[in-house]
Amino acid sequence: MVNKRLVRAAAVLAVGSLALSGCVTPVAGPGGNYAAAIGTATVTPNPTPYSAALVCEAEYARGARVAAPRIAIGRIADYTGKAEADGSGRKLTQGASLMAMSAFAKAGMPLVERFDTSVSELELKYANNKLISDNPKPAPDMPAEYRKILAGQVPGSDFYVAGGITELNFNIRSSGVDIAGGDPTPKDFKGTLHGRLFVMNIGLDLRLINTRTLEVVDVISYQKQVVGREISAGIFDFFNGNAFDISAGEGAMEPMQLAVRALVERAVVEMTANLYGMSGPEACLASDPLAGATTGLTGGYVPAYNNLETNNAQTREDPSRWHARRDSAVRDRY
């Protein structure tokens, strides 16, 4: 006779496989997909504790009518040399230059592109060969007027930023505790508790350089510590002839890449305050946050039209704006 337990186990496996097959099938659904993607989190701003200060500086400069210099961002590389053991990549972000661009935009600084000029150089080459036009064709079989190259059409930078991530020190200090206890009888209750706390740090060195003279006019070096923790607990016991082993845990680590962004933003705050001639955070008290800003926690922009009253930088911080499920204007339209 077939063992009843084996039959029961086979039935459970069969039901489980059928349930799983209901989630993923080899036949595309009405929408053209095999399965729907999970996750409904909205797109939100990614600020650090220094983002508000950057926006404050932009408001100060606008209110004080400060003539801001043009800034270019150079290479801010990862010089730590630390890589993942499995070869999947570097431990720290390679996008510190992009973070600096966003930071200066939040501070209202005019930016000129020097980091990736490949498209501009290609279009300049085409324009030099009279292959590009900015006007529609007068007739289908007639060429449009070609784009003219004008002397001085590309604005130059006044200062540029360079530097790098220079430190990544693991396990500066750690502490932990392991506790286990219970009745000495093998079948009686036993419990365990495990906890770990560790600290590491990341260092950044940036410099601000006068583009015309190559003088280094500002140098800043910062470090930020990152903390992580692990907590777990478990119990083991016998009940009515059955063994129960239950454990649960929780772990968290401060995001390393967000720590790099915080380092960059703190350095940009200090450089910008110097360029704007701000005495310190107290200068923010005179700013007007409702004065039609073009900067916010997400960055900054140059208005294409005079639409500051209805479409300014602050609306970009709303996680529900333009969301098909949260914004009624988009939802009702479609």
N, C-alpha and C positions, 0 to 999 in steps of 0.2 A: 504494500500500500504506500502510495506517495505520502511523504511527510506533510502534515497539514501546515506546518510552519513555512515550509518551502512554497507551498501553494499560495499561502497568504502573502508572503513576501513578493512572489511573482505578480500577484494581483495589484499590490501597492505600486510596484515599479511600472506596471502597465498603465495604471491610472495617472501616475506622475508624468510619464512620457506623453500621454495624450494631452495633459494639461499644458505641458511645455510646447507641444506642437501647435496648440491653439494660439501661442504668442508669435511664433515664427513659422512661416510656411514657404514652400518653394514656388508658390503661385502669387504673383503680384496682385495687390488689392486694387480697388477702383481708382485710388489716387496714383497708381503706378509704382508703389513701393512695396517691398516685402514686409517691412515692419516700421512702426512709428518710433522715432527717436524719443528717448526719455529726457526729462529735465525741462523745467518751466521757469528757471531763474531768469530775471530780467537783466539787461545790460545796465550797469550802474557806474557812476564815477569811481575812480581808483585813487582817492586822495591819500596823502600822508598828513601827519600833524603840522606840516609846514605849507600845505597847499593854500590854506586860508590866508597866510601871510603873503604869499605870492600874489594872490588876487587883491589883497589890500594895497600892495605896492603899485599895482596897475591903477587902482582907483586914485591913489595919492598922486601919481604922475599925471593922470588926466586932469585932476582937480587943480594941481599946481602948474599945469601947462608946461611940464618939463619936456625939453627936446631930447627924446631918448636916442641913444646911438644905435646903429644897426649891428646886430650880433650874428656871427656865423659859428656853427658848431663843428669842430674838427673831430678827430678820432679820440674817443674815450674808451680805451681798451681794457680788457681783463688781463692784468699782468700777474695774477696769482699762480697761473699754471695748474690749478687744481681741476681734475677731471673725474668723472664717475668711474668707479672700479670696473663696471661692466662695459665700458667703452661707449656708453650712450650719449656722451657729450660732456660739456663743461659744467661744473657745479654752479657757477655764477652766470648771470645774464650777460650776453654779448651786446645788449642794446642800451648801454648807459648813455650813448650819444643821443639816442632817440628820446630817452627820459629827460635829458638836458634841454632838448628842443621844446618838449611839452612844458617844462618848468619855466623857461624864459617866455613862452607864449602866455602862460598864466600870469606872469608878471607884467605883461603888456609891452614887452620889448619887441621892436621890429626885427624880424629874422630874414636873412638872406641864405639861400641854399648853397652849401658848399660840400655837403656830405655825399649826396648822390646827384651828380650833374649829367648823368649819361643821356637822359632824354633831351635836356636843353642843348647839350653839345651836338647830338644827332640832328636836332631841328636846325641848329645854327649852320651845320654842314649842308643840310638840304636847302636852307634859305640862301646860303652863299652860292649854291648851284642853281638858284632860281627855280626850285622844284616845289616850294610850298606857297600856298596862297591863303589869305584870310578872308577873301571875298568870294561870293558865289560866281559861278560861270555865267557870262552874259548870254551864252547859248550852249546847247549840249555839245556842239562840235567846236567850240571856241575855248581856249584856255583862259583862266581867270588871271587877274593881275597878281604877280608874284610878290611875296613878302620882301620888304626892303630891310636891309641891315643898316641901322643908324648908329653913328658913333655915340658912345655914352649911354646906350639904352639899358645896360645892366647896372643896377646900383651896386656899389661896393660896400664892404663891411668896414666898420670902425674898429671892432674888436672881435677876436675869436677865442673859443674855449677849447682847451686840450687837457689831457691828463689820463688818469686810469684808476682802476680798482687795484689796489696794491697789497691788500692784506686779506687773508681768510684763515683765521686761526680757530681750529676745532678744539672743543673741550677745554676751554680756559679753566673752568672749574665745574665739578659735578658732585652730586651727592645722591644717596639712595638708601632705601631701607627694604629689607625682606623679613617678613614675619610669618611664621608657620606655627600652628598649634592645634591641639585637639586631645581627645582621650587616648590613652595608650592602647586601649583595646582596638584591634585591627578594624572591627566593623563599626566603631563609633565615629561620631562627627569629627571632621578635621577641616581647618580653614587656612588660607594663605592670603597674604597681602604684600604687594610689590609696588614700589614707587621709585622713580628716578627723576632727577632734575639736572639739567646741564646747560652751560652757557658757552657761546662762541662769539666771535666778533668779525666784522668786515671793515676794511679801511679804504679810504678814497682820497686821492690827491688831484686837485684841479688847479689850473692856472688860466688867467685871463690875459690875452696878449694883444697889444696894439698892432693892428694889421699893417699900418703904414711904416712903423718904425721897428716892429718886432720886439718892442720893449715888453717885458712881463710886468704888468701893472697890478696884478692881484694873484696871490697864491693862497690856497686854502687846503688844509688837511684835516679830515674828520675820521672818526671811527664810530661804529654803532655795534652794541652788543645785541645778540639774538638769543632768546631763551627757548628751551624745549622741555617738555615733561611727559612722563609715562606713568600711568596708574592702573593697576589691575588687582583684582581680588577673586578668590575662588573658594568653593566648598566641596567637600567629598563626604558622602554618607551612604549608608545602606538603609533602605526602607521597604519593609514587606518582602524581603528577599531580593530586592532590586538595588543596583548600585547607581548612584547619581553623582556625577562630576560636573559641576557648574562653575563657569568662570566668566568674568566680564572685565573689560578694560577700556581705558580712554587715553589717547595720546594726542599731543598738539605741539606744533613748533611754529614759532613766529616766522612768517614767510621771508626767506632769504632775499628773494628778488625785490620784495617790497622794501626791505631794509636798504638795498642799494638805491631804490628810488628816493627814500627818505634822505639818504646821504647826499644825493645829487640836489634835491630840492633845498636842503639846508644850505648847501654851498651857493646855489643860485640866489637864494634869499639874501645872503650876505653880499654877494657881488652886485646884485641889483640895487640894494640899499645904498651902496657906495656910489654907483653910477647915477642914481636918482638924487643923491645928496640927502638921504633921509637920516635923521638923527637916531631913529630906532622905532620900536613898535608903537610908541606913543603917537607917531605921525599918522597912524591909522585912524585915530579918533576924529580927525577932521575930514575923512573921506565920506563920500555919499554912495552907498551901495545901490541906490535906485537911479543913478544918473546915466542910464542907457549903456551899461558896460558891454564890452565885446570880449571880456575875459571871464573865466570861471574855473571851477575845479577840474573841468575837462580839458582846458587849454584856452586858446584864443583864436579869433578869426578876423578877417577884414570884411566888412559888410559889402555884399555885392550891390545892394540897393539901400535906400533909406527906409529900413524896416526895423529899426531898433526897438520901437514900441511894441512890436508883436513878435519879433524873432531875435532874441538876444542870447548871450552866452549862458545866462542863468537857466533858460529852459532846457539846455542840454543836460543839466544835472538831474532832471526829473526822470526816474526809472520807468514811469508809465508812458512817457511821451513817445509817440510813433509805434507803440507796442500793439500788435494786432488784437490782443486779448484784453489790454488794460486801457487803451485810449479809445474812447467812444467814437471820436471823429473817424479814426481809421476803421474801427470795427463796423460802424454803420455804413461806411462807404462801400465795403466789400461784403 
